[in-house]
Amino acid sequence: MIIGITGYLSAGKGESADYLASKHGFSKRGYGDTIRAEMTENGIELGRDNEYAYANKLRSEHGFGYWTKKIAQSINPQDKVVIEGIRNKLEIEELSKVAAFKLIFVDAPVEMRYERMLSRVGRTNEPKTLAQFVEQENRERHNTDPAKQSIDDCVAKADFKVRNSGDINQLHQQLDKIVEEITNDQR
């Protein structure tokens, strides 16, 4: 079983994946982690703009499934895997070919997401203002080029929606219910 997680900037995708891994025994994979690891191996400076450009460049050069294939190679269809950071509808289609697949959309109000982004440690080139944050997010929300991020298309394909505007326990409770529903449906 594969659970994919999509959502807008700083909505709680990583926290959701971490929780599914720690509480429900999923192994965790992430597009962002995969992209950043490859950039580091190739000596390319990290930062959101560079990561966005690098990911799109390799999708254009090697096909839209480039990153999905890198992740899929490490997945045993019998395992429980959570993949964080899905930003392209074609990635969803590719992952659906590997194993039973469900997609969760994680969202929160934009101001809350911006504040979360400001508190993150270790990321470079993050937006400095709410307006920059919204502008950056809008670049990723919809694209007609299939090699680029188009989160709105992923949201439309989501099987479940999680509203991450409360405390961490509320997020975890919503995720617990989703895992229970998926597990019951597969019996």
Sine and cosine of phi, psi and omega as CSV:
sin_phi,cos_phi,sin_psi,cos_psi,sin_omega,cos_omega
0.00,0.00,0.72,-0.69,0.08,-1.00
-0.88,-0.48,0.77,-0.63,0.17,-0.99
-0.94,-0.34,0.82,-0.57,0.08,-1.00
-0.98,-0.19,0.53,-0.85,0.04,-1.00
-0.83,-0.56,0.81,-0.59,0.08,-1.00
-0.83,-0.56,0.25,-0.97,0.04,-1.00
0.29,-0.96,0.15,-0.99,-0.01,-1.00
-0.98,0.19,0.14,-0.99,-0.06,-1.00
-0.79,0.61,0.77,-0.64,0.12,-0.99
0.85,0.52,0.50,0.86,-0.01,-1.00
-0.98,0.19,-0.36,0.93,-0.04,-1.00
0.87,-0.49,0.36,0.93,0.00,-1.00
-0.88,0.48,-0.73,0.68,-0.01,-1.00
-0.91,0.42,-0.68,0.73,0.05,-1.00
-0.87,0.49,-0.66,0.75,0.01,-1.00
-0.89,0.45,-0.71,0.71,0.02,-1.00
-0.90,0.43,-0.68,0.74,0.02,-1.00
-0.87,0.50,-0.66,0.75,-0.01,-1.00
-0.92,0.40,-0.70,0.71,0.02,-1.00
-0.88,0.48,-0.57,0.82,0.03,-1.00
-0.94,0.35,-0.75,0.66,-0.10,-1.00
-0.97,0.26,-0.64,0.77,-0.09,-1.00
-1.00,0.02,-0.59,0.81,-0.13,-0.99
-0.91,-0.41,0.09,1.00,0.13,-0.99
0.97,0.23,0.37,0.93,0.07,-1.00
-0.98,0.19,0.59,-0.81,0.20,-0.98
-1.00,0.07,0.55,-0.84,-0.18,-0.98
-0.94,-0.33,0.70,-0.72,0.14,-0.99
-0.76,-0.65,0.40,-0.92,0.03,-1.00
-0.52,-0.86,0.65,-0.76,0.06,-1.00
-0.89,0.45,-0.74,0.67,-0.02,-1.00
-0.87,0.50,-0.69,0.72,0.02,-1.00
-0.89,0.46,-0.66,0.75,-0.01,-1.00
-0.91,0.42,-0.69,0.72,0.01,-1.00
-0.90,0.43,-0.75,0.66,-0.03,-1.00
-0.90,0.45,-0.61,0.79,0.02,-1.00
-0.89,0.45,-0.68,0.73,0.00,-1.00
-0.93,0.37,-0.63,0.78,0.05,-1.00
-0.88,0.47,-0.69,0.73,0.01,-1.00
-0.88,0.47,-0.69,0.72,0.04,-1.00
-0.85,0.52,-0.55,0.84,-0.04,-1.00
-0.99,-0.11,0.15,0.99,0.07,-1.00
0.93,0.36,0.47,0.88,-0.01,-1.00
-0.99,-0.12,0.72,-0.69,-0.03,-1.00
-0.88,0.47,0.73,-0.68,0.03,-1.00
-0.99,0.17,0.26,-0.97,-0.01,-1.00
0.60,-0.80,0.54,-0.84,-0.13,-0.99
-0.80,0.60,-0.73,0.69,-0.02,-1.00
-0.90,0.44,-0.67,0.74,0.03,-1.00
-0.91,0.40,-0.64,0.77,0.01,-1.00
-0.90,0.43,-0.69,0.72,0.03,-1.00
-0.86,0.51,-0.75,0.66,-0.02,-1.00
-0.91,0.42,-0.68,0.73,-0.03,-1.00
-0.91,0.42,-0.72,0.70,0.00,-1.00
-0.87,0.49,-0.71,0.70,0.00,-1.00
-0.92,0.38,-0.61,0.79,0.02,-1.00
-0.86,0.50,-0.73,0.68,-0.03,-1.00
-0.95,0.32,-0.52,0.85,0.12,-0.99
-0.89,0.45,-0.67,0.74,0.00,-1.00
-0.91,0.40,-0.64,0.77,-0.06,-1.00
-0.97,0.23,-0.61,0.79,-0.15,-0.99
-0.90,-0.44,0.04,1.00,-0.02,-1.00
0.98,-0.22,0.43,-0.90,-0.08,-1.00
-0.87,0.49,-0.42,0.91,-0.06,-1.00
-1.00,0.04,0.14,0.99,-0.08,-1.00
-0.79,0.61,-0.82,0.57,-0.06,-1.00
-0.94,0.33,-0.60,0.80,0.02,-1.00
-0.90,0.44,-0.68,0.74,0.01,-1.00
-0.90,0.45,-0.62,0.78,0.05,-1.00
-0.87,0.50,-0.68,0.73,-0.01,-1.00
-0.95,0.30,-0.70,0.72,-0.07,-1.00
-0.88,0.47,-0.52,0.86,0.01,-1.00
-0.86,0.52,-0.43,0.90,-0.05,-1.00
-0.99,-0.13,0.14,0.99,-0.08,-1.00
-0.95,-0.30,0.80,-0.60,0.19,-0.98
-1.00,0.00,0.84,-0.55,-0.05,-1.00
-0.83,0.56,-0.32,0.95,0.01,-1.00
-0.99,0.10,-0.24,0.97,-0.05,-1.00
-0.99,0.11,0.30,-0.95,0.14,-0.99
-0.99,-0.12,0.88,-0.47,-0.08,-1.00
-0.77,-0.64,0.67,-0.75,0.14,-0.99
-0.91,-0.42,0.77,-0.64,-0.01,-1.00
-0.89,-0.45,0.89,-0.46,-0.08,-1.00
-0.99,-0.15,0.63,-0.78,0.15,-0.99
1.00,-0.07,0.46,0.89,0.04,-1.00
-0.95,0.33,0.80,-0.60,-0.08,-1.00
-0.74,-0.68,0.23,0.97,-0.07,-1.00
-0.57,-0.82,0.77,-0.64,-0.08,-1.00
-0.90,0.43,-0.47,0.88,0.02,-1.00
-0.94,0.34,-0.46,0.89,0.09,-1.00
-0.90,0.43,-0.61,0.79,0.03,-1.00
-0.88,0.48,-0.71,0.70,0.01,-1.00
-0.88,0.48,-0.67,0.74,0.01,-1.00
-0.91,0.42,-0.69,0.72,-0.02,-1.00
-0.92,0.40,-0.51,0.86,0.03,-1.00
-0.91,0.42,-0.37,0.93,0.02,-1.00
-0.98,0.19,-0.34,0.94,-0.09,-1.00
-0.99,0.16,-0.69,0.72,-0.06,-1.00
-0.26,-0.97,0.07,-1.00,0.08,-1.00
-0.82,0.58,0.76,-0.64,-0.16,-0.99
-0.75,-0.66,0.73,-0.69,0.11,-0.99
-0.75,-0.66,0.60,-0.80,-0.04,-1.00
-0.90,-0.44,0.75,-0.66,0.05,-1.00
-0.93,-0.36,0.77,-0.64,0.11,-0.99
-0.98,-0.18,0.84,-0.54,0.02,-1.00
-0.96,-0.28,0.76,-0.65,-0.03,-1.00
-0.64,-0.77,0.32,-0.95,0.08,-1.00
-0.35,-0.94,0.31,-0.95,0.04,-1.00
-0.85,0.52,0.58,-0.82,-0.11,-0.99
-0.85,0.52,-0.64,0.77,-0.01,-1.00
-0.90,0.43,-0.62,0.78,0.03,-1.00
-0.92,0.40,-0.67,0.74,0.01,-1.00
-0.91,0.42,-0.63,0.78,0.04,-1.00
-0.88,0.47,-0.71,0.71,0.03,-1.00
-0.88,0.47,-0.63,0.78,0.05,-1.00
-0.89,0.45,-0.68,0.73,0.00,-1.00
-0.87,0.50,-0.66,0.75,0.00,-1.00
-0.88,0.47,-0.50,0.87,-0.05,-1.00
-1.00,0.05,-0.13,0.99,0.00,-1.00
-0.94,0.35,0.59,-0.81,-0.01,-1.00
-0.95,-0.32,0.63,-0.78,0.16,-0.99
1.00,-0.04,0.02,1.00,0.04,-1.00
-0.98,-0.22,0.65,-0.76,0.04,-1.00
-0.96,-0.30,0.30,-0.95,0.06,-1.00
0.86,0.50,0.53,0.85,0.06,-1.00
-0.98,0.20,0.46,-0.89,0.04,-1.00
-0.85,0.53,0.59,-0.81,-0.03,-1.00
-1.00,-0.09,-0.32,0.95,-0.01,-1.00
-0.76,-0.65,0.30,-0.95,0.06,-1.00
-0.87,0.49,-0.63,0.78,0.01,-1.00
-0.89,0.46,-0.66,0.75,0.05,-1.00
-0.91,0.42,-0.63,0.78,0.02,-1.00
-0.87,0.50,-0.75,0.66,0.00,-1.00
-0.90,0.43,-0.66,0.76,0.02,-1.00
-0.88,0.47,-0.71,0.71,0.02,-1.00
-0.88,0.47,-0.71,0.70,0.00,-1.00
-0.88,0.48,-0.66,0.75,0.00,-1.00
-0.88,0.48,-0.52,0.85,0.06,-1.00
-0.90,0.45,-0.48,0.88,-0.06,-1.00
-0.99,-0.11,-0.21,0.98,-0.12,-0.99
-0.95,0.30,-0.68,0.74,-0.04,-1.00
-0.52,-0.85,0.79,-0.61,0.07,-1.00
-0.64,-0.77,0.61,-0.79,0.07,-1.00
-1.00,0.08,-0.31,0.95,0.05,-1.00
-0.97,0.25,0.88,-0.48,-0.06,-1.00
-0.91,0.41,-0.24,0.97,0.01,-1.00
-0.99,0.10,-0.14,0.99,-0.07,-1.00
-0.96,-0.27,0.24,-0.97,0.04,-1.00
-0.91,0.42,0.63,-0.77,0.07,-1.00
-0.48,-0.87,0.97,0.23,-0.13,-0.99
-0.88,0.47,-0.59,0.81,0.00,-1.00
-0.86,0.51,-0.58,0.81,0.06,-1.00
-0.91,0.41,-0.59,0.81,0.05,-1.00
-0.93,0.37,-0.66,0.75,0.01,-1.00
-0.85,0.53,-0.65,0.76,-0.01,-1.00
-0.90,0.44,-0.41,0.91,-0.01,-1.00
-0.99,-0.10,-0.03,1.00,-0.08,-1.00
-0.91,0.41,0.66,-0.75,0.07,-1.00
-0.99,0.10,-0.46,0.89,-0.06,-1.00
-0.64,-0.77,0.49,-0.87,0.07,-1.00
-0.83,-0.55,0.74,-0.68,0.05,-1.00
-0.89,-0.45,0.81,-0.59,0.05,-1.00
-0.99,-0.14,0.95,-0.32,-0.08,-1.00
-0.98,-0.18,0.89,0.46,-0.02,-1.00
-0.90,-0.44,0.09,1.00,0.03,-1.00
-0.94,-0.33,-0.48,-0.88,0.02,-1.00
-1.00,0.09,0.10,-1.00,-0.09,-1.00
-0.88,0.47,-0.56,0.83,0.01,-1.00
-0.90,0.43,-0.59,0.80,0.04,-1.00
-0.91,0.41,-0.65,0.76,0.08,-1.00
-0.87,0.50,-0.75,0.66,-0.03,-1.00
-0.89,0.46,-0.64,0.77,0.03,-1.00
-0.89,0.47,-0.66,0.75,0.04,-1.00
-0.89,0.45,-0.67,0.75,0.01,-1.00
-0.92,0.40,-0.64,0.77,0.04,-1.00
-0.85,0.52,-0.69,0.72,0.00,-1.00
-0.90,0.44,-0.63,0.78,0.01,-1.00
-0.91,0.41,-0.72,0.69,0.01,-1.00
-0.88,0.48,-0.66,0.75,0.03,-1.00
-0.87,0.49,-0.70,0.71,0.00,-1.00
-0.90,0.44,-0.70,0.71,0.01,-1.00
-0.89,0.46,-0.70,0.71,-0.01,-1.00
-0.88,0.47,-0.70,0.71,0.01,-1.00
-0.90,0.44,-0.62,0.79,0.01,-1.00
-0.92,0.38,-0.44,0.90,-0.05,-1.00
-1.00,0.01,-0.05,1.00,0.00,-1.00
-0.99,0.14,0.00,0.00,0.00,0.00
